[in-house]
Amino acid sequence: MRTPLTLAEIEQLPAAVDLITAARAFNLGRTLAYTLAREGRFPVPVHRHGRTYRVHTVDILRALHPDQPATPHHPAPATR
């Protein structure tokens, strides 16, 4: 298993990442990540595009640090 991602590393990720990168943020292995995604139980929403799973980085940041404001790299969504 790879080393989990740090908060600083997560903040530098692009807007969306593959499932394995997202899993590293939660310290999950590949097999468990795919199982959770398939069952709809991954810690954050997973978006399926064909045979590929993608995860929004801002969702990872919110899940890991819900009390923190969004970073400049990942601004908070607009409110209505």
C-alpha positions as CSV (number, residue, x, y, z in Angstrom):
1,M,0.0,0.0,0.0
2,R,1.2,3.5,-0.8
3,T,1.7,6.3,1.8
4,P,-1.5,8.3,2.5
5,L,-1.7,11.8,1.0
6,T,-1.1,14.7,3.3
7,L,-3.5,17.7,3.4
8,A,-0.9,19.8,1.5
9,E,-0.7,17.1,-1.2
10,I,-4.5,16.9,-1.5
11,E,-4.7,20.7,-1.9
12,Q,-2.4,20.6,-4.9
13,L,-4.4,17.9,-6.7
14,P,-6.4,18.8,-9.8
15,A,-10.2,19.4,-9.6
16,A,-10.9,15.7,-10.1
17,V,-8.8,12.6,-9.5
18,D,-8.9,8.9,-10.1
19,L,-10.3,6.6,-7.5
20,I,-6.9,5.3,-6.4
21,T,-5.6,8.8,-5.7
22,A,-8.8,9.6,-3.7
23,A,-8.4,6.3,-1.8
24,R,-4.9,7.4,-0.8
25,A,-6.4,10.5,0.8
26,F,-8.5,8.2,3.0
27,N,-5.7,5.6,3.6
28,L,-7.7,3.0,1.7
29,G,-6.2,0.2,-0.5
30,R,-7.1,-0.3,-4.1
31,T,-9.4,-3.4,-3.6
32,L,-11.4,-1.8,-0.8
33,A,-11.7,1.5,-2.7
34,Y,-13.2,-0.3,-5.7
35,T,-15.5,-2.3,-3.5
36,L,-16.8,0.7,-1.7
37,A,-17.2,2.7,-5.0
38,R,-19.1,-0.2,-6.5
39,E,-21.4,-0.5,-3.5
40,G,-21.9,3.3,-3.2
41,R,-20.1,3.4,0.2
42,F,-17.0,5.3,-0.7
43,P,-16.5,8.2,1.8
44,V,-17.3,10.9,-0.8
45,P,-19.4,10.8,-4.0
46,V,-17.8,8.9,-6.9
47,H,-18.6,9.7,-10.5
48,R,-18.4,6.9,-13.1
49,H,-17.4,7.8,-16.6
50,G,-17.4,4.7,-18.7
51,R,-15.1,2.3,-17.0
52,T,-13.4,5.0,-15.0
53,Y,-14.2,6.4,-11.5
54,R,-13.5,10.0,-10.7
55,V,-13.7,11.9,-7.5
56,H,-13.8,15.7,-7.0
57,T,-10.9,16.9,-4.9
58,V,-13.1,19.5,-3.1
59,D,-15.3,16.6,-1.8
60,I,-12.2,15.0,-0.4
61,L,-11.1,18.2,1.4
62,R,-14.6,18.7,2.8
63,A,-14.8,15.1,4.1
64,L,-11.4,15.3,5.8
65,H,-11.7,18.8,7.1
66,P,-15.4,19.8,7.3
67,D,-14.7,22.8,9.6
68,Q,-12.1,24.3,7.3
69,P,-13.0,26.8,4.6
70,A,-12.3,25.9,1.0
71,T,-8.7,26.7,-0.1
72,P,-8.0,29.3,-2.9
73,H,-7.2,26.4,-5.2
74,H,-10.6,24.9,-4.5
75,P,-13.1,27.7,-3.8
76,A,-16.4,27.1,-2.0
77,P,-19.4,26.6,-4.3
78,A,-21.6,29.6,-4.9
79,T,-24.7,29.8,-2.8
80,R,-28.0,31.0,-4.0
